[in-house]
Amino acid sequence: MAIEALVTLKSEDVPAVGRERIRLLEAVAREGSISAGARAIGITYKAAWDGLDAMANLFGAPLLVARTGGRAGGGAQLTPAGRRVIEAFRRMEAEMAKALRSIGPDLDEAGVSPLDLVSGLLMKTSARNALRGEIVDIVADSLSAEVAVAVSPETTIHALVTHASMEELGLFVGRSVTLLIKAPFVAIATGAEAPTTSARNCIAGTVRRCETSAVNAEVVLDIGGGKTLASTITAQSLRSLGLKPGMPAFALFDAAYVIIAIN
């Protein structure tokens, strides 16, 4: 059985990105639009947006910029950051392939599969929201700790973890972490001012887009700094709130619903 090394792009401040999302970036750059790029690699327009939002959240910078006007209408093109991400990933992929070929015979003699060396490189999660940030404050007692993470200059998210988890993860002020939040845990409120709520996190944003089915709806809020938060609510709630792109809104979720991950 052929073994293939799965490469991720990592540094101290950049979380993992796998081949599939790099292929999406390349397709959008090649085709000139998100919809055409999605078709080229066989995914839906929504899946493409999900992937692009996730990458922007993790890297803290947009990898694509919208292009408007012209005879052909709007489109999208890579930002300088997007080009650097692709170039760095492809260089690493080539080097990984060379390294795997060179050590293969030695591993075979030792009875070790190359798969053992690379199987843990890619982290996949069912959480719709993954936001990269830096810990700015920790308030802890003997049982638990509330960790404040700045995901942009304007937005800080609070996570509640056990004291044991704080120690095991090695959390400290200044450390870069990734926050995982499932979309059904995020409620949406409207209005000009933040609502009175028991939810620890009340994040101001602007509705970027809404996707609706017969029963449910997904609302994506632009929370600034090139980052987004997605919420899954009922279609009836979407209609009751009158949510539309461009509207101000608030994302509400409890600190206990925020998972902290480290590289």
Backbone as a ProteinNet text record, in pm:
[ID]
protein_1_A
[PRIMARY]
MAIEALVTLKSEDVPAVGRERIRLLEAVAREGSISAGARAIGITYKAAWDGLDAMANLFGAPLLVARTGGRAGGGAQLTPAGRRVIEAFRRMEAEMAKALRSIGPDLDEAGVSPLDLVSGLLMKTSARNALRGEIVDIVADSLSAEVAVAVSPETTIHALVTHASMEELGLFVGRSVTLLIKAPFVAIATGAEAPTTSARNCIAGTVRRCETSAVNAEVVLDIGGGKTLASTITAQSLRSLGLKPGMPAFALFDAAYVIIAIN
[TERTIARY]
83.9	0	87.5	62.5	139.5	102.8	204.6	183.5	215.3	123.1	143.7	150.5	249.4	261.6	161.7	84.5	-9.4	56.7	77.5	153.1	58.2	101.8	32.9	131	77.1	159.8	147.6	261.5	257.6	375.5	352.3	459.5	406.7	479.2	437.2	300.8	272.9	150.3	50.9	77.1	-12.1	-58.8	-190	-242	-236.5	-276.2	-262.7	-357.5	-306.1	-386.4	-349.1	-448.9	-424.9	-438.7	-412.4	-407.7	-540	-652.8	-781.2	-812.1	-781.1	-808.4	-709.2	-586.5	-491.9	-540.9	-594.1	-650.5	-765.3	-845.3	-953.6	-898	-797.9	-736.5	-682	-613	-555.7	-664.2	-774.4	-883.5	-950.4	-972.6	-1034.2	-943	-812.9	-718.1	-716	-722.3	-716.3	-843.7	-960.3	-1087.8	-1135.9	-1084.7	-1121.8	-1245.7	-1307.3	-1423.9	-1439.6	-1509	-1529.2	-1621.1	-1728.1	-1822.3	-1756.5	-1677.6	-1610.4	-1502.7	-1431.6	-1330.7	-1392.1	-1507.7	-1577.2	-1618.6	-1672.4	-1712.7	-1592.6	-1480	-1361.2	-1309.9	-1326.5	-1276.7	-1390.5	-1512.5	-1623.2	-1684.7	-1687.8	-1755	-1860.3	-1949.1	-2054.5	-2000.3	-2076.2	-2040.5	-2034.9	-2130	-2132.7	-2009.6	-1972.3	-1854.5	-1728.1	-1722.6	-1607.4	-1600	-1713.6	-1716.1	-1677	-1726.4	-1692.3	-1541.2	-1479.5	-1335.5	-1257.3	-1301.8	-1233.1	-1247.7	-1368	-1388.8	-1299.6	-1290.5	-1209	-1062.2	-1012.1	-872.1	-846.4	-938.3	-921.4	-922.3	-1011.1	-1015.9	-886.7	-832.8	-714	-588.6	-574.1	-454.9	-464.5	-587.3	-603.6	-591	-599.1	-590.4	-662.6	-735.3	-801.9	-700.8	-729.7	-642.7	-694.7	-816.8	-877.6	-935.3	-945	-1010.4	-1113.7	-1231.2	-1337.8	-1302.6	-1343.1	-1321.5	-1457	-1491.5	-1623.2	-1613	-1729.5	-1738.6	-1675.7	-1669.8	-1612.5	-1716.2	-1683.4	-1776.8	-1813.6	-1719.3	-1744.3	-1806.7	-1834.3	-1893.2	-1787.3	-1832.3	-1740.3	-1662.4	-1564.8	-1483.3	-1399.9	-1288.4	-1200.9	-1059.3	-964	-823.6	-747.5	-631.6	-551.2	-491.7	-485.8	-408.3	-262.1	-169.4	-29.5	-15.6	-94	-89.2	-133.5	-236	-283	-176.8	-106	0.3	113.2	148.7	257.2	219.5	92.3	46.5	59.3	14.4	21.5	166.2	250.3	390.2	459.8	437.3	501.6	452.7	321.2	265.4	323.5	328.7	378.8	526.8	604.9	745.8	757.7	678.6	681.9	637.4	536.7	486.4	595	668.9	776.7	886.7	921.8	1026.1	981.8	854.7	803.8	808.3	770.1	772.8	916.3	1012.3	1152.2	1198.8	1161	1203	1142.7	1016.2	950.2	1016.2	1052.3	1119.6	1255.7	1324.3	1460.6	1462	1361.8	1362.7	1279.3	1209.1	1123.9	1194.4	1309.3	1378.5	1418	1465.4	1504.3	1384.1	1271.9	1151.9	1101.6	1111	1066.8	1148.2	1278.9	1364.8	1333	1290.2	1259	1116	1038.7	900.5	808.4	844.6	765	703	574.4	507	527.4	556.6	563.5	433.8	322.4	193.9	194.7	271.2	276.9	336.3	419.4	486.9	402.1	302.9	229.4	81.9	32.4	-111.9	-168.7	-87.6	-140.9	-119.2	-76	-42.9	-164.3	-273.6	-391.2	-496.2	-543.9	-652.3	-780.7	-882.7	-1012.9	-1112.4	-1206.5	-1303.4	-1439	-1544.4	-1679.7	-1725.6	-1646.3	-1684.2	-1683.6	-1794.7	-1808	-1716.6	-1694.2	-1612.5	-1476.8	-1370.5	-1234.4	-1163.7	-1133.1	-1076.3	-942.8	-842.8	-708.4	-698.2	-632.7	-615.7	-505.2	-489.6	-385.2	-448.6	-405	-456.5	-413.1	-511.3	-480.7	-507.3	-579.1	-604.8	-650.8	-615.7	-662.6	-701.2	-825.1	-871.4	-902.2	-826.9	-837.8	-857.7	-927.1	-932.3	-887.1	-913.5	-862.6	-932.4	-1051.7	-1127.8	-1136.9	-1143.9	-1168.6	-1089.7	-1094.6	-1024.8	-1103.3	-1117.2	-1175.6	-1061.3	-1055	-945.3	-999.7	-942.8	-982	-885.7	-941.4	-859.4	-898.6	-802.9	-826.6	-811.7	-922.9	-918.3	-901.2	-916.1	-889.9	-873.9	-827.1	-814.3	-946.2	-1059	-1189.7	-1262.9	-1222.2	-1303.8	-1224.2	-1278.3	-1221.4	-1327.6	-1290.2	-1380.8	-1333.9	-1430.5	-1400.4	-1433.8	-1342.6	-1361.5	-1347.7	-1430.5	-1424.5	-1371.4	-1258.7	-1197.2	-1169.2	-1138.3	-1100.1	-957.8	-927.4	-791	-691.2	-731.5	-643.8	-617	-719.9	-701.7	-609	-623.3	-535.2	-389.2	-362.9	-225.3	-177.1	-265.1	-225.5	-195.2	-273.2	-251.6	-136.8	-92.8	14.7	-27.8	-148.7	-201.4	-136.6	-106.1	-50.6	-79.7	-78.6	-103.1	5.1	-38.7	54	62.5	8.2	13.7	-92.4	-56.9	-151.3	-229.5	-361.1	-448.4	-554.7	-625	-738.8	-864.6	-969.4	-1096.3	-1193	-1257.7	-1355	-1492.7	-1591.5	-1726.9	-1824.7	-1907.4	-2007.3	-2116.3	-2157.9	-2254.6	-2387.8	-2441.8	-2568.5	-2560.3	-2439	-2422.4	-2428.3	-2428.6	-2424.2	-2565	-2617.1	-2747.1	-2726.6	-2832.1	-2825	-2927.5	-2885.5	-2975.8	-2957.3	-3062.4	-3056.8	-3076.6	-3055.3	-3070.9	-2945.9	-2962	-2848.8	-2754.2	-2805	-2722.1	-2717	-2610.5	-2594.6	-2707.9	-2767.5	-2878.3	-2829.8	-2920	-2890.4	-2908.1	-2800.9	-2803.1	-2707.8	-2733.1	-2641.3	-2524.7	-2529.9	-2421	-2293.5	-2182.4	-2056.3	-2004.8	-2029.5	-1980.7	-2095.6	-2079.7	-2175.9	-2093.2	-2085.7	-1993.2	-2070.5	-2036.1	-2101.8	-2048.9	-2137.8	-2096.9	-2200.1	-2175.6	-2266.8	-2297.3	-2423.5	-2461	-2393.8	-2313.9	-2249.5	-2337.1	-2392.8	-2481.3	-2568.5	-2676.9	-2771.3	-2800.3	-2791.5	-2825.6	-2944.1	-3052.8	-3176.3	-3220.9	-3264.4	-3330.6	-3474.6	-3547.1	-3686.7	-3698.4	-3599.6	-3609.7	-3508	-3382.6	-3275.1	-3217.8	-3135.9	-3067	-2929	-2833.4	-2700.4	-2678.5	-2639.2	-2612.5	-2464.3	-2397.1	-2254.9	-2237.4	-2177.5	-2152.2	-2007.5	-1986.7	-1853.9	-1825.5	-1723.4	-1694.9	-1569.6	-1523.9	-1409.3	-1277.7	-1176.1	-1043.4	-1032.5	-1123.5	-1122.5	-1176.2	-1248.3	-1295.8	-1447.5	-1500.9	-1644.3	-1685.2	-1814.1	-1874.6	-2001	-2019	-2137.1	-2229.9	-2359.3	-2461.3	-2564.1	-2609.1	-2718	-2843.2	-2947	-3073.8	-3185.1	-3309.1	-3419.9	-3453.7	-3512.5	-3555.2	-3661.1	-3745.6	-3847.3	-3784.2	-3678.5	-3608.3	-3546.3	-3491.4	-3433.9	-3539.7	-3659	-3766.7	-3814.6	-3826.1	-3874.3	-3778.9	-3649.8	-3550.7	-3533.2	-3580	-3565.6	-3421.8	-3340.7	-3198.1	-3170.7	-3087.3	-3046.2	-2901	-2828.4	-2690.7	-2683	-2583.2	-2563.3	-2622.1	-2709.9	-2770.6	-2673.3	-2676.2	-2598.5	-2665	-2585.9	-2638.4	-2533.3	-2575.6	-2486.2	-2486.1	-2366.4	-2352.8	-2339.5	-2426.6	-2429.4	-2397.4	-2303.4	-2271.9	-2199.6	-2218.5	-2160.9	-2013.2	-1937.2	-1793.2	-1766.5	-1859.5	-1840.1	-1851.4	-1907	-1921.5	-1798.3	-1698.3	-1577.2	-1468.1	-1416.6	-1307.4	-1176.3	-1074.2	-941.2	-853.5	-791.1	-696.9	-562.2	-455.4	-320.7	-250.6	-145.8	-68.3	16.9
-119.4	0	124.5	216.4	340	431.8	490.3	583.4	723.8	816.5	954.5	1043.7	1131.1	1223.6	1337.6	1364.2	1475.8	1594.2	1701.5	1815.4	1920.5	1982.5	2100.6	2216.5	2336.7	2457	2512	2519	2565.7	2657.4	2752.5	2828.1	2869.3	2949.5	2984.3	3052.7	3134	3213.5	3172.4	3062.6	3021.9	2879	2854.6	2720.3	2635.6	2511.3	2415.9	2444.5	2427.3	2434	2313.2	2240.5	2120.8	2142.8	2035.2	2042.4	2082.7	2036.1	2065	2213.9	2281.9	2426.2	2503.9	2454	2516.9	2501.5	2383.5	2362.6	2459.6	2488.5	2585.3	2724.1	2766.5	2896.8	2903.9	2799.6	2796.7	2801.1	2728.6	2726.4	2861.9	2929.4	3062.1	3160.3	3153.1	3241.5	3213.8	3084.9	3046.7	3084.6	3061	3085.1	3228.9	3300.2	3440.6	3468.1	3365.5	3387.3	3268.8	3292.7	3187.4	3078.7	3118.7	3019.3	2930.5	2990	2910.3	2821.5	2871.7	2790.4	2671.5	2693.5	2583.6	2476.3	2517.7	2420.4	2342.2	2409.7	2345.6	2231.3	2240.5	2133.3	2047.1	2072	1984.4	2003.7	2127.5	2154.7	2262.2	2278.9	2377.9	2518.2	2616.4	2755.9	2781.5	2724.5	2742.3	2678.4	2557.5	2490.9	2572.9	2635.9	2720.4	2839.6	2905.2	3018.1	2974.2	2858.1	2806.4	2790.1	2730.2	2710	2839.6	2936.3	3065.5	3142.5	3137.4	3202.5	3139.9	3007.3	2938.1	2976.9	2984.2	3021.5	3164.3	3255.8	3394.9	3405.2	3328.3	3329.2	3278.1	3169.6	3107.8	3190.5	3247.4	3324.4	3468.2	3515.6	3653.2	3754.8	3709.9	3801.3	3738.5	3818.9	3764.6	3713.8	3599.2	3543.9	3575.3	3629.2	3670.4	3810.3	3882.4	4012.9	4014.5	4068.9	4076.2	4179	4148.5	4239.1	4269.7	4395.7	4434.7	4505.3	4507.1	4582	4511.4	4582.1	4525.2	4452.3	4422.4	4356.6	4216.7	4150.6	4013.8	4009.3	4127.9	4128.5	4113.7	4082.7	4072.6	3943	3935.5	3814.7	3820.2	3748.5	3745	3717.1	3767.8	3740.4	3727	3660.4	3637.7	3768.2	3779.2	3885.7	3841	3932.4	3889.2	3779.6	3786.3	3681.5	3547.6	3549	3426	3361.7	3442.3	3388.7	3328.9	3394.9	3343.3	3211.1	3199.6	3075.1	2959.3	2980	2874.3	2835.9	2935.6	2907.8	2831.4	2873.8	2806.6	2663.5	2643.9	2509.5	2416.3	2460.3	2374.3	2342.1	2435.7	2406.7	2300.4	2313.4	2214.6	2077.5	2074.8	1948.2	1875.8	1950.9	1891.4	1836.6	1913.1	1868.6	1746.8	1742.2	1627.1	1500.9	1513	1398.1	1344.6	1435.4	1394.3	1324.6	1379.8	1320	1181.6	1165.3	1036.2	930.6	969.4	873.6	832.4	928.1	898.5	809.2	818.5	738.5	610.7	594.9	477.2	344.7	319.7	191	163.4	265.6	247.4	211.8	275	245.8	104.8	62.6	-72.8	-177.1	-156.1	-250.3	-254.1	-138.3	-131.9	-176.2	-205.7	-246.6	-133	-9.3	108.8	163.4	190.3	247.4	398.9	456.3	602.2	668.8	596.3	653	691	616.5	648.1	786	830	957.7	1076.6	1054.5	1167.3	1165.5	1060.1	1048.1	1155.5	1216.2	1316.4	1459.9	1481.8	1617.5	1704.4	1647.7	1727.6	1713.1	1825	1822.8	1861	1775.4	1806.6	1816.5	1904.9	1925.8	1953.6	1916.6	1944	2083.9	2154.9	2289.7	2382.4	2454.7	2544.2	2664.7	2710.2	2829.7	2793.2	2836.6	2819.5	2953.3	3017.1	3151.8	3153.7	3205.3	3216.1	3344.8	3338.9	3458.7	3443.2	3545.3	3546.8	3566.5	3487.3	3500.1	3634.3	3711.3	3842.6	3847.1	3746.6	3746.6	3607.1	3568.6	3443.2	3471.7	3435.6	3445.4	3303.6	3253.6	3113.6	3097.4	2989.2	2945.8	2799.9	2729.7	2593.8	2494.7	2528.9	2435.6	2474.3	2601.5	2643.7	2768.6	2804.1	2923.6	2985.1	3116.5	3189	3251.5	3217.1	3259.7	3358.9	3477.9	3580.8	3578	3563.6	3552.9	3664	3748	3852.8	3792.1	3786.6	3732.7	3844	3969.2	4086.5	4203.7	4318.9	4433.7	4474.9	4446.1	4487.7	4378.5	4253.3	4141.7	4050.5	4030.8	3935.8	3832.3	3705	3594.7	3526.7	3491.1	3429	3280	3199.2	3053.7	3008.8	2912.3	2856.6	2714.4	2688.6	2556.2	2516.5	2390	2346.9	2392.2	2400.6	2436.8	2333.1	2205.1	2099.1	2116	2153.4	2174	2291.3	2397.6	2513	2472.9	2388.9	2346.5	2248.9	2155.4	2055.9	2119.1	2221	2289.3	2389.3	2421.4	2518.8	2658.9	2698.2	2828.7	2940.1	3050.1	3166.7	3289.8	3406.8	3531.6	3550.9	3576.7	3593.7	3472.7	3358.1	3238.4	3242.6	3198.6	3188.2	3058.1	3066.6	2949.8	2958.8	2848.7	2845.1	2816.1	2893.9	2875.5	2803.1	2699.1	2621.3	2639.4	2678.5	2703.5	2644.6	2550.6	2493.7	2596.2	2604.1	2704.8	2697.5	2578	2575.1	2637.6	2654.4	2715.9	2867.8	2924.1	3069.6	3121.6	3204.3	3268	3404.8	3455.5	3584.1	3679.4	3803.5	3908.9	4030.7	4108.1	4229.5	4351.5	4467.8	4592.6	4676.8	4805.4	4897.6	4881.7	4831.5	4816.1	4670	4634.7	4496.9	4460	4342.4	4302.2	4263.2	4271.7	4222.1	4070.6	3998.9	3853	3791.6	3666.3	3595	3533.9	3535	3479.3	3560	3492.4	3562	3635.8	3581.4	3643.2	3708.3	3835.8	3911.5	3988.5	3934	3983.9	4063.4	4190.3	4275.3	4244.2	4246.7	4220.8	4271	4238.8	4273.5	4147.1	4125.9	4006.3	4010.2	3907.1	3897.1	3821.7	3708.3	3631.4	3537.9	3493.2	3400.2	3287.8	3163.7	3046.6	2978.1	2956	2904.6	2776.4	2680	2559.1	2562.1	2453.2	2449.9	2462.4	2412.5	2410.3	2502.7	2496.9	2570.3	2680.7	2763.8	2870.4	2889.3	2926.4	2961.8	3109.7	3179.8	3323.5	3345.4	3415.6	3443.6	3592.6	3622.6	3760.7	3798.3	3916.4	3975.8	4045.5	3999.4	4056.7	4143.5	4181.2	4269.5	4195.4	4262.3	4203.1	4090.8	4086.4	3979.7	3848.4	3850.6	3727.1	3723.3	3600.2	3579.6	3483.1	3486	3389.8	3337.4	3206.1	3144.9	3093.6	3110	3063	2980.9	2870.5	2791.2	2815.6	2870.2	2896.7	2838.1	2845.5	2795.9	2896.4	2846.9	2935.5	3033.3	2987.1	3074.6	3188.6	3159	3263.3	3365.4	3317.6	3408.1	3505.9	3453.1	3539.1	3634.4	3584.7	3668.8	3784.8	3756.9	3861.5	3953.8	3909.4	3990.7	4008.4	3905.2	3916	3923	4019	4037.2	4084.2	4056.8	4105.9	4256.2	4298.2	4439.9	4485.8	4404	4442.1	4424.7	4515.4	4492	4382.5	4303.1	4194.8	4156.7	4074.5	4028.7	3876.4	3819	3674.9	3650.7	3564.6	3537.4	3390.6	3362.4	3224.2	3221.4	3112.2	3097.7	3060.7	3101.2	3071.2	2921.6	2845.2	2700.3	2631.1	2698.4	2640.4	2663.7	2731.9	2763.6	2664.5	2593	2497.2	2561.7	2542.9	2596.9	2484.8	2509.6	2414.1	2482.3	2403.8	2455.6	2372.4	2428.7	2355.6	2250.3
0	0	0	-90.7	-97.7	18.1	80.7	191.4	141.4	166.8	125.7	248.4	255.3	367.6	350	455.8	454.4	523.1	449.4	498.7	555.7	664.1	714.4	720.3	712.3	721.2	861.9	933	1071.2	1099.3	1187.1	1250.2	1386.3	1458.1	1593.6	1594.8	1491.9	1492	1384.9	1313.1	1204.3	1226.9	1233.5	1255.1	1128.9	1142.4	1033.2	917.6	797.1	674.4	589.9	544.2	465.7	316.7	242.6	96.7	32.8	89.6	27.3	24.5	131.3	132.7	46.5	36.5	-55.6	-199.5	-231.2	-365.4	-392.7	-291.1	-307.9	-338.9	-264.6	-291.6	-433.5	-474.5	-609.1	-715.3	-691.5	-789.5	-801.3	-690.2	-694.7	-767.5	-738.9	-807.3	-957.4	-991.8	-1133	-1208.4	-1144.6	-1211.1	-1199.4	-1099.9	-1087.5	-1005.8	-947.7	-862.2	-768	-657.1	-558.1	-611.9	-680.7	-733	-838	-927.5	-1030.6	-969.3	-870.1	-803.7	-732.4	-668.1	-600.9	-700.4	-814.5	-917.8	-969.1	-981.2	-1038.7	-952.1	-821.2	-735	-680	-726.8	-693.7	-556.9	-507.2	-380.5	-402.2	-305.8	-318.3	-290	-334.2	-307.6	-156.9	-82.7	61.9	126.7	81	136.8	110.5	-7.8	-39.5	55.5	76.7	169.4	309.3	351.7	484	498.1	395.9	400.1	401	319.4	312.8	443.2	501.9	631.5	737.2	737.1	836.9	824.1	701	681.6	726	692.7	735	886.9	951.8	1097.8	1158.5	1103.1	1160.1	1136.9	1015	985.1	1032	1061.4	1106.1	996	870.4	756.9	638.7	559.6	440.1	339.1	279.4	175.6	36.5	28.9	-96.7	-80.8	-192.3	-191.8	-303.7	-274.5	-374.5	-481	-604.3	-717.1	-778	-788.9	-838.6	-972.7	-1044	-1168.9	-1287.2	-1398.8	-1520.9	-1603.9	-1727.6	-1818.2	-1769.4	-1702.2	-1657	-1517.7	-1459.3	-1325.9	-1218.1	-1094.6	-982.2	-982.3	-893.7	-882.8	-757.3	-756.3	-640	-685	-609.2	-638.3	-507.8	-514.2	-395.3	-343.2	-211.4	-149.2	-144	-114.8	-97.6	6.6	114.5	216.6	159.3	75.2	13	-74.4	-149.7	-235.9	-153.1	-43.8	40.3	105.7	147.7	208.8	111	-12.6	-113.8	-142.9	-162.5	-195.8	-83.5	40.3	153.2	166.9	147.5	159.1	54.2	-70	-176.9	-158.1	-107.5	-79.9	28.7	133.2	240.2	190.8	104.9	51.6	-27.3	-108.6	-187.1	-96.5	7.2	98.6	178.9	218.9	293.2	207.8	80.9	-8.2	-23.3	-36.2	-47.6	79.3	194.9	321.5	340.3	303	319.2	231.3	108.5	18.8	73.3	134.6	181.5	305	390.8	513.2	500.8	390.5	373.1	394.3	329	346.7	491.6	561.6	701.5	788.3	760.4	838.7	811.8	685	650.2	726.3	735	806.1	955.4	1009	1152.1	1182	1077	1096.8	1135.9	1100.3	1132.8	1005.6	1008.4	892.4	889.1	772	762.7	806.5	794.9	835.5	982.3	1064.6	1206.8	1231.4	1139	1158.6	1117	1032.1	975.2	1006.8	1072.6	1091.2	1181	1268.6	1359.5	1316.1	1192.5	1151.8	1124.9	1075.1	1041.7	1149.6	1202.3	1298	1226.9	1235.1	1180	1293.5	1282.5	1388.4	1327.8	1401.7	1355.3	1394.1	1473.5	1513.7	1393.4	1373	1257.5	1269.5	1393.1	1414.8	1473	1407.5	1456.6	1441.1	1553.1	1551.4	1622.7	1555.1	1611.8	1691.7	1808.5	1888.3	1990.1	2075	2177.3	2313.9	2410.2	2546	2605.1	2655.3	2713.2	2863.3	2917.5	3061.3	3104.6	3224.4	3284.5	3429.3	3465.1	3603.2	3649	3748.7	3786.5	3936.6	3973.9	4112.4	4116.5	4224.5	4238	4146.2	4094.1	4012.1	3865.1	3834.5	3697.6	3663	3534.9	3487.9	3373.3	3376.7	3263.5	3185	3058	2971.9	2869.5	2865.4	2769.2	2651.3	2531.2	2410.3	2312.6	2275.8	2176.7	2037.3	1962	1826.5	1723.4	1766.4	1683.4	1778.8	1732.4	1823.2	1887.4	1819.6	1869.9	1947.9	1933.8	1984	2075.4	2196.3	2292.5	2326.4	2323.7	2354.7	2482.4	2569	2697	2692.4	2742.4	2748.8	2893.1	2933.4	3067.9	3060.4	3127.9	3128.7	3272.4	3294	3428.1	3458.2	3586.9	3626.8	3573.7	3578.2	3528.7	3379.4	3302.2	3158	3131.1	3209.5	3193.6	3210.9	3312.3	3336.7	3229.9	3190.2	3091.2	2955.7	2918.1	2789.9	2797.2	2917.8	2933.4	2893.8	2934.2	2894.7	2976.2	2908.4	2975.1	2890.9	2953.8	2882.1	2776.3	2653.6	2542.2	2452.2	2495.9	2412.2	2303.3	2183	2072.4	2083.5	2067.2	2075.9	1967	1947.1	1856.4	1937.5	1914.9	1982.5	1889.3	1940	1863.7	1925.8	1842.2	1889.8	1789	1830.9	1741.7	1713	1587.2	1544.8	1619.9	1654.9	1728.7	1867.5	1921.2	2052.7	2046.4	1926.6	1909.6	1880.4	1970.7	1950	1885.4	1821.7	1753.2	1814	1838	1883.9	1795.1	1779.9	1698.7	1787	1729	1802.9	1794.6	1827.3	1820.1	1937.5	2051	2170	2212.7	2281.3	2327.6	2423.2	2407.1	2493.9	2632.8	2728.9	2862.7	2862.6	2894.3	2882.3	2982.3	3017.2	3106.3	3029.7	2896.1	2815.8	2838.4	2864.3	2892.5	2771.1	2653.2	2529.8	2454	2426.2	2344.8	2242.3	2121.9	2019.6	1914.6	1897.8	1798.4	1659.2	1562.6	1424.6	1325.9	1200.3	1091.6	1013	981.5	905.9	768.9	741.3	610.8	512.2	557.6	470.5	552.1	493.1	555	457	504.7	424.7	492.2	416.9	477.4	410.9	493.8	445.9	495.6	478.7	521.4	672.9	746.5	892.6	958.8	914.5	980.5	892.7	957.8	885.5	946.7	863.4	911.9	886.8	992.3	984.9	1011.4	921.4	936.7	964.5	1079.4	1118.4	1091.4	1033.8	1022.1	1154.5	1228.9	1360.5	1358.2	1237.5	1224.3	1220.8	1176.2	1170.9	1071.1	971.1	872.1	925.1	1038.9	1100.1	1105.1	1116.7	1115.7	1226	1260.1	1351	1285.9	1284.6	1224.8	1334.3	1310.3	1403.3	1327.9	1388.4	1332.9	1416.1	1352.5	1419	1333.7	1380.5	1299.5	1190.9	1083.7	976	1026.5	1118.9	1175.8	1254.2	1329.2	1403.6	1308.9	1197.4	1098.6	1048.8	1018.4	969.3	1078.1	1202	1312.1	1340.1	1331.3	1355.7	1236.2	1119.2	998.3	955.6	975.7	947.1	797.8	759.6	620.3	618.2	509.9	499.7	519.4	597.3	625.3	756.6	817.6	944.4	1060.2	1159.5	1282	1364.3	1432.2	1515.2	1618.3	1714.9	1821	1826.3	1844.4	1865.3	2014.8	2069.1	2212.1	2237.8	2327.2	2363.4	2496.3	2568	2700.6	2691.3	2791.3	2792.8	2798.7	2857.9	2868.7	2733.8	2632.7	2499.9	2412.1	2465.4	2387.8	2424.8	2325.2	2345.6	2303.5	2383.7	2352.4	2297.9	2182.9	2123.3	2105.3	2118.5	2099	1993.1	1932.3	1832.8	1901.4
[MASK]
+++++++++++++++++++++++++++++++++++++++++++++++++++++++++++++++++++++++++++++++++++++++++++++++++++++++++++++++++++++++++++++++++++++++++++++++++++++++++++++++++++++++++++++++++++++++++++++++++++++++++++++++++++++++++++++++++++++++++++++++++++++++++++++++++++++++

